[in-house]
Amino acid sequence: MTDEDIQTERAQNLWNSTARKFRPLDKAAELIAAPAVGPEQIGGLIDAQGEVLTYACAMTEPDVYRSWGTHPPSGLLLIGPSGSGKTLLAQGLATRARASFLGLDVPRLALEIVHAGGQVGELLEAWSQTLTEMPPTTVYFHELEFFQAAEFGGQRTDLPIGPIMDFLGELTDRCVQVDQILVVGSTSHPDTLRPAFVKPGRFERVVEVNPVFPDDVIAALRIHAVVAEELAGRALFGEVDWNDVVSRFRDPSTGDWIQMMHGVLRRKAREQCGASEVDQVHTKDLLAEVELSRRARKRLPRQGPTGTYL
């Protein structure tokens, strides 16, 4: 086994051992021991990519910051709409840093902690011990403004916000204290994010993730079209005017657009199941899906973007 293989296996074993003992971590966290998200897999977001991926130097070239008389930020906070690419950027950071990726679904974690009750102290101690023993890892706190998260279906005023905030603050602080850990958080509700998260020593560097329309959306769609063709082992797309398609509908997030593209591919799969002769995907197919999505959104309660850009 190579050193990288040993590191990957060690990270997986250590995390599995801890997660099995604590339901909140088992249900709300996921470890990707060897992430593989390169810049070529991220559509656009040039400014955000540059800042986030530079943070990897804190692990790969720690003397760089010192050579400029400064030090790396304790943690990065990614702000931007749901589906804009925040999680993808965090995974790209872990890849660049040659680190494992530990993603925490903060809204789910908040609910699980409420149910866990008296297990919190023991969980925090196990969390610290595990991080200390883990190989280099990027810890990602997804949706820090948990009580407004879409996963809850709207704002949850019934949650014990204070105790949950105390827990999340302690969880973050213990990450920052470990040298081989990079800390990243995100929120799609920056206007109401509690100041405790962005105080010095926590998520002190804010990075805006705001895709340029339509260019970044088109770049992401082209990437995912190539991925789909690689999976299928054949050409799936014919003549497609991506600019024409995307420019007609500004509301969806990048993640929503990717879901629409897969909606077209699934429709083609259904047609093939019906023994029909099925053509490649063309502009008209994507425009038809756009119109279906537009009509569906009019019938649903007004909400923000919901797709996940992965």
C-alpha positions in Angstrom: 0.0 0.0 0.0 1.1 3.6 -0.7 1.4 6.2 2.0 -1.8 7.8 0.6 -3.6 4.5 0.8 -2.5 4.1 4.4 -3.7 7.6 5.2 -7.0 7.0 3.6 -7.6 3.8 5.4 -6.6 5.3 8.7 -8.9 8.2 8.3 -11.9 5.9 7.5 -11.2 3.6 10.4 -10.8 6.3 12.9 -13.9 8.1 11.8 -16.0 5.0 11.6 -15.0 4.0 15.1 -16.2 7.3 16.5 -19.3 7.7 14.5 -20.6 4.3 15.5 -20.6 5.5 19.2 -22.6 8.7 18.6 -25.8 8.9 16.7 -25.5 12.7 15.9 -22.2 12.1 14.1 -23.4 8.9 12.5 -26.5 10.6 11.1 -25.2 14.1 10.3 -21.6 13.6 9.2 -20.0 12.0 6.2 -16.3 11.3 5.6 -14.8 11.2 2.1 -11.4 9.8 2.9 -9.9 10.6 -0.5 -11.8 13.4 -2.2 -11.0 14.0 -5.9 -12.5 17.3 -6.9 -10.1 19.3 -9.1 -10.5 22.8 -10.4 -11.6 21.4 -13.8 -14.7 20.0 -12.1 -15.9 23.4 -10.8 -17.7 25.6 -13.3 -16.5 29.2 -13.1 -16.4 30.8 -9.6 -12.9 32.0 -10.4 -12.5 34.4 -7.5 -13.9 32.1 -4.9 -11.8 29.2 -6.2 -8.6 31.2 -6.0 -9.2 32.2 -2.4 -10.5 28.8 -1.2 -7.8 26.8 -2.8 -5.1 29.1 -1.6 -6.2 28.2 1.9 -4.7 24.7 1.2 -1.3 26.3 1.6 -1.9 26.3 5.3 -1.4 22.6 5.1 0.7 21.9 2.1 3.1 24.9 2.4 2.8 26.3 6.0 5.8 28.6 5.7 4.2 30.6 2.9 2.0 32.7 5.2 4.9 33.2 7.6 7.1 34.5 4.7 4.6 37.3 4.4 4.5 38.1 8.1 1.1 36.7 8.6 -0.7 33.4 9.4 -3.6 31.5 7.7 -7.1 32.3 8.8 -8.6 30.1 11.5 -11.4 29.2 9.2 -13.2 30.2 6.0 -16.9 31.0 5.7 -18.5 30.5 2.3 -21.6 32.6 1.7 -23.9 32.3 -1.2 -27.2 30.9 -2.4 -28.1 27.3 -2.0 -26.8 25.4 -5.0 -24.1 27.9 -5.9 -21.1 25.5 -5.3 -20.0 26.0 -1.7 -19.8 22.3 -0.9 -18.0 21.6 -4.2 -15.4 24.3 -3.3 -14.8 22.8 0.1 -14.3 19.4 -1.4 -11.9 21.0 -3.9 -10.0 22.5 -1.0 -9.6 19.1 0.6 -8.4 17.6 -2.6 -5.8 20.4 -3.1 -4.6 20.0 0.5 -4.3 16.2 0.0 -6.7 15.9 3.0 -9.8 13.9 3.9 -13.1 15.7 3.7 -15.5 15.5 6.7 -18.8 17.1 6.0 -21.2 18.0 8.8 -24.8 18.7 7.9 -25.4 21.4 10.6 -29.2 21.5 10.5 -29.4 17.7 10.9 -26.7 17.8 13.6 -28.7 20.4 15.5 -31.8 18.1 15.6 -29.7 15.1 16.5 -28.0 17.0 19.4 -31.4 18.0 20.8 -32.4 14.4 20.9 -29.0 13.2 22.2 -29.3 15.3 25.4 -26.8 14.3 28.0 -24.4 12.6 25.5 -23.1 16.0 24.3 -20.1 16.3 26.7 -18.9 12.8 25.9 -19.3 13.5 22.1 -17.2 16.6 22.3 -14.4 14.8 24.1 -14.5 12.0 21.5 -14.6 14.6 18.7 -11.4 16.2 20.0 -9.6 13.0 20.4 -10.5 11.7 17.0 -9.5 14.9 15.2 -6.1 14.8 17.0 -5.5 11.3 15.7 -6.9 11.9 12.2 -4.5 12.5 9.2 -4.9 15.9 7.5 -8.6 16.6 7.2 -10.9 19.4 6.0 -13.9 19.8 8.3 -16.9 21.4 6.5 -19.8 22.8 8.5 -22.7 23.0 5.9 -25.4 25.6 6.6 -24.3 27.2 9.9 -27.5 29.3 10.0 -29.3 26.1 10.9 -32.6 27.3 12.3 -33.5 28.8 8.9 -32.3 25.9 6.8 -34.5 24.5 4.0 -34.2 21.1 5.6 -36.4 22.3 8.4 -39.1 23.6 6.0 -38.6 27.1 7.3 -37.5 29.0 10.4 -37.6 26.9 13.5 -38.1 29.1 16.6 -38.8 26.1 18.8 -35.2 24.9 18.9 -33.0 25.7 21.9 -30.8 28.1 19.9 -28.5 29.1 22.7 -27.4 25.6 23.8 -27.0 24.5 20.1 -24.9 27.6 19.4 -22.7 26.8 22.4 -22.2 23.3 21.2 -21.4 24.4 17.6 -19.0 27.0 18.9 -17.2 24.4 21.0 -17.1 22.0 18.1 -15.6 24.7 15.8 -13.0 25.8 18.4 -11.8 22.2 18.9 -11.3 21.9 15.1 -9.3 25.1 14.9 -7.0 23.9 17.7 -5.8 20.9 15.7 -2.9 21.7 13.3 -3.7 19.2 10.6 -7.4 20.4 10.3 -8.6 23.0 7.8 -12.0 24.5 8.9 -14.6 25.7 6.4 -18.2 26.7 7.0 -21.1 27.8 4.8 -24.4 29.5 4.9 -27.1 30.6 2.4 -28.5 33.0 5.0 -25.6 35.4 5.8 -27.9 38.3 6.7 -29.0 36.5 9.9 -25.9 34.5 10.7 -25.0 34.9 14.4 -21.9 37.0 15.0 -20.4 34.3 17.3 -19.6 32.3 14.2 -17.4 35.0 12.6 -15.6 36.3 15.6 -11.7 36.1 15.4 -10.5 32.5 15.9 -13.5 30.9 14.2 -14.8 31.5 10.6 -12.8 34.8 10.3 -12.4 34.9 6.6 -15.6 35.4 4.5 -15.6 34.3 0.8 -18.6 35.1 -1.4 -19.7 32.3 -3.7 -21.8 34.1 -6.3 -21.9 32.4 -9.8 -21.7 34.8 -12.8 -24.8 34.4 -14.9 -25.0 32.8 -17.4 -21.3 31.9 -17.9 -20.7 30.0 -14.7 -23.9 28.1 -15.0 -23.0 27.1 -18.6 -19.5 26.0 -17.5 -21.0 23.8 -14.8 -23.5 22.3 -17.3 -20.7 21.5 -19.8 -18.7 19.7 -17.1 -21.7 17.6 -16.0 -22.6 16.8 -19.6 -19.1 15.4 -20.1 -19.4 13.4 -16.8 -22.7 11.9 -18.0 -21.2 10.9 -21.4 -18.3 9.3 -19.6 -20.7 7.3 -17.5 -22.7 6.3 -20.5 -19.7 5.5 -22.6 -21.1 7.3 -25.6 -22.1 10.8 -26.9 -25.4 11.9 -25.4 -25.5 15.5 -26.5 -25.9 16.7 -30.0 -26.2 20.4 -31.0 -26.9 22.4 -27.8 -27.0 26.2 -27.6 -26.3 26.4 -23.9 -26.4 30.1 -23.8 -29.8 30.2 -25.4 -31.1 27.6 -22.9 -29.7 29.2 -19.7 -30.4 32.8 -20.6 -34.1 32.1 -20.7 -34.5 31.3 -17.0 -32.5 33.2 -14.4 -34.2 32.0 -11.2 -32.6 28.5 -10.8 -29.3 27.9 -9.0 -26.4 26.1 -10.7 -27.5 23.0 -8.8 -31.0 23.4 -10.1 -29.8 23.6 -13.6 -27.8 20.4 -13.3 -30.9 18.7 -12.0 -32.8 20.0 -15.0 -30.2 18.5 -17.3 -30.5 15.2 -15.6 -34.3 15.5 -15.9 -33.8 15.5 -19.7 -31.5 12.5 -19.5 -34.0 10.6 -17.4 -36.8 11.4 -19.9 -34.6 10.0 -22.7 -34.1 6.9 -20.6 -37.9 6.5 -20.1 -38.4 6.8 -23.9 -35.8 4.1 -24.5 -37.6 1.8 -22.1 -40.7 2.3 -24.2 -38.8 0.8 -27.2 -38.8 4.2 -28.9 -36.0 5.3 -31.1 -34.3 8.0 -29.0 -32.3 10.9 -30.4 -29.4 12.7 -28.6 -30.2 15.7 -26.4 -30.6 18.9 -28.3 -31.5 22.5 -27.4 -35.2 21.8 -27.8 -35.1 19.0 -25.2 -33.5 21.3 -22.7 -35.9 24.2 -23.5 -38.8 21.8 -22.9 -37.4 20.9 -19.5 -36.9 24.6 -18.6 -40.6 25.2 -19.4 -41.7 22.3 -17.3 -39.6 23.6 -14.4 -40.9 27.1 -14.8 -44.5 25.9 -14.7 -43.9 23.7 -11.7 -42.3 26.5 -9.7 -45.4 28.7 -10.2 -47.5 26.0 -8.5 -45.1 25.5 -5.5 -44.7 27.8 -2.5 -42.2 30.5 -3.1 -38.7 29.4 -2.0 -35.1 29.9 -2.8 -32.9 27.7 -5.0 -32.8 24.1 -3.8 -30.4 22.2 -6.1 -27.1 20.9 -4.8 -24.1 21.6 -7.0 -22.0 18.5 -6.8 
